[in-house]
């Protein structure tokens, strides 16, 4: 039987604590911690925050937080479209879970992607079939695909239209 001494246990505890805190033994950075900036994208800015429940065109991205930039640079950065092709967030009304809606192929409009995603998750008239949750919504084929290097449970939902435009719901 391999027994550890009190000093070994204490050392392991300190190492574990250091790993969990990121080994931060240096002084804090000169810049303040990044705060999130809310950026809104919409094809029709007058409808942001209005419309269907569960669909949001608002996105919070820490990467767009300015560190030491001028107000002009900050305004220009906020006006850019999302680089990740993320359209927004949908909420599953059944369990309250949220998921990003991300364009993965083609150039579908974000309002269309958000609408199809919301209907796929929340419209009770849409009947999903089988373990793959197959459904057709306004010509879009939606499913829960099997992905290489991921378990099915860790997969995302996906919708593809007849022209090849595709969005994923989730990460």
C-alpha distance (Angstrom), angle and dihedral (degrees) to the residues before:
residue distance angle dihedral
X1 . . .
X2 3.78 . .
X3 3.81 111.0 .
X4 3.74 124.0 -170.1
X5 3.77 122.4 -139.6
X6 3.78 122.8 -127.3
X7 3.81 90.7 -106.1
X8 3.83 91.2 52.5
X9 3.80 91.0 49.9
X10 3.81 91.0 48.1
X11 3.82 90.8 48.9
X12 3.81 91.8 49.6
X13 3.80 90.0 48.7
X14 3.82 91.0 52.4
X15 3.80 92.1 47.5
X16 3.80 91.2 49.2
X17 3.81 91.4 48.6
X18 3.82 90.7 48.9
X19 3.80 91.7 50.8
X20 3.79 92.6 48.1
X21 3.80 92.6 49.8
X22 3.79 93.5 44.6
X23 3.81 96.2 -108.3
X24 3.77 89.0 -83.5
X25 3.79 103.4 173.3
X26 3.81 95.9 138.2
X27 3.75 124.7 89.9
X28 3.81 117.1 -87.2
X29 3.81 116.7 -86.2
X30 3.78 119.2 -90.4
X31 3.81 91.2 -120.1
X32 3.80 119.1 73.5
X33 3.78 118.2 -108.3
X34 3.79 114.1 -82.9
X35 3.76 116.1 -96.6
X36 3.77 119.8 -157.2
X37 3.78 120.6 -101.2
X38 3.80 118.6 -149.2
X39 3.78 112.6 -136.6
X40 3.80 123.3 -176.1
X41 3.79 125.8 -154.0
X42 3.75 122.9 -174.5
X43 3.77 136.8 155.1
X44 3.78 86.6 -136.4
X45 3.83 110.7 32.6
X46 3.79 92.3 -164.7
X47 3.80 90.7 66.2
X48 3.79 99.5 50.9
X49 3.79 108.3 126.8
X50 3.80 91.9 12.0
X51 3.77 131.0 93.8
X52 3.77 130.8 34.2
X53 3.79 120.5 31.3
X54 3.77 113.8 -117.6
X55 3.82 95.4 28.4
X56 3.78 119.3 102.5
X57 3.79 127.8 179.3
X58 3.79 89.8 -165.5
X59 3.77 122.3 104.9
X60 3.80 131.0 -174.5
X61 3.78 113.7 -149.9
X62 3.79 123.9 175.5
X63 3.81 90.8 -164.0
X64 3.81 90.7 69.5
X65 3.78 94.8 55.5
X66 3.79 109.3 117.7
X67 3.80 115.9 -126.6
X68 3.79 106.5 -171.8
X69 3.79 105.3 -15.1
X70 3.75 133.6 130.4
X71 3.79 122.7 -102.3
X72 3.83 90.0 -107.2
X73 3.80 91.9 55.3
X74 3.79 90.8 46.8
X75 3.81 92.5 51.6
X76 3.82 91.9 47.6
X77 3.82 91.9 50.0
X78 3.81 92.2 49.9
X79 3.82 91.4 51.7
X80 3.82 94.0 57.0
X81 3.81 118.7 101.2
X82 3.79 116.9 -110.2
X83 3.80 111.8 -77.4
X84 3.80 93.3 -151.7
X85 3.83 92.1 57.1
X86 3.79 88.2 -119.9
X87 3.79 109.5 157.8
X88 3.77 99.3 -170.4
X89 3.78 143.5 -77.8
X90 3.81 131.3 -60.1
X91 3.78 124.7 -160.0
X92 3.78 123.8 -144.6
X93 3.81 101.5 -131.7
X94 3.81 91.2 -156.6
X95 3.82 97.5 61.8
X96 3.82 105.0 6.6
X97 3.81 93.5 -117.6
X98 3.80 115.5 149.0
X99 3.79 127.5 -147.1
X100 3.80 134.4 -177.0
X101 3.81 118.4 -116.1
X102 3.81 108.1 -139.2
X103 3.81 129.4 -178.1
X104 3.82 108.4 -127.7
X105 3.82 100.7 170.8
X106 3.79 137.8 17.7
X107 3.79 125.3 -4.1
X108 3.79 109.8 -72.0
X109 3.78 115.9 166.2
X110 3.78 115.3 -102.5
X111 3.82 93.4 -126.5
X112 3.83 89.4 54.9
X113 3.82 92.0 46.0
X114 3.81 91.9 49.4
X115 3.80 92.5 45.9
X116 3.83 94.3 50.3
X117 3.82 90.9 44.8
X118 3.80 92.7 49.8
X119 3.80 92.3 48.1
X120 3.81 91.4 47.7
X121 3.81 91.0 53.3
X122 3.80 102.0 35.1
X123 3.81 114.2 18.2
X124 3.81 105.5 101.8
X125 3.82 90.6 -162.2
X126 3.83 88.8 66.6
X127 3.79 106.3 89.1
X128 3.80 114.3 -153.6
X129 3.79 117.0 -153.9
X130 3.80 130.2 -145.1
X131 3.78 131.7 -24.5
X132 3.79 90.1 -49.9
X133 3.82 90.4 60.9
X134 3.82 89.9 -131.0
X135 3.81 116.0 -169.8
X136 3.80 138.6 155.6
X137 3.81 115.9 -139.8
X138 3.82 118.6 179.9
X139 3.82 90.0 -29.1
X140 3.81 94.5 -46.5
X141 3.83 114.3 122.4
X142 3.79 108.2 -142.4
X143 3.80 127.2 -170.6
X144 3.78 147.8 145.3
X145 3.84 99.9 -105.2
X146 3.77 129.5 -154.3
X147 3.80 108.5 -119.7
X148 3.80 129.8 -161.9
X149 3.81 113.7 -105.5
X150 3.83 92.6 13.1
X151 3.75 132.7 91.5
X152 3.78 114.3 -121.4
X153 3.81 89.5 -113.5
X154 3.84 89.5 56.8
X155 3.80 93.2 49.5
X156 3.79 126.1 104.2
X157 3.80 131.3 -127.0
X158 3.79 117.4 -101.1
X159 3.81 137.2 -163.4
X160 3.84 124.6 -166.9
X161 3.81 126.7 -174.2
X162 3.84 125.3 -147.6
X163 3.83 92.1 -96.9
X164 3.81 93.4 56.1
X165 3.79 99.1 -100.5
X166 3.80 107.6 145.3
X167 3.79 137.0 -173.9
X168 3.75 131.4 -174.8
X169 3.77 124.4 -145.6
X170 3.79 110.3 -148.4
X171 3.78 132.5 5.2
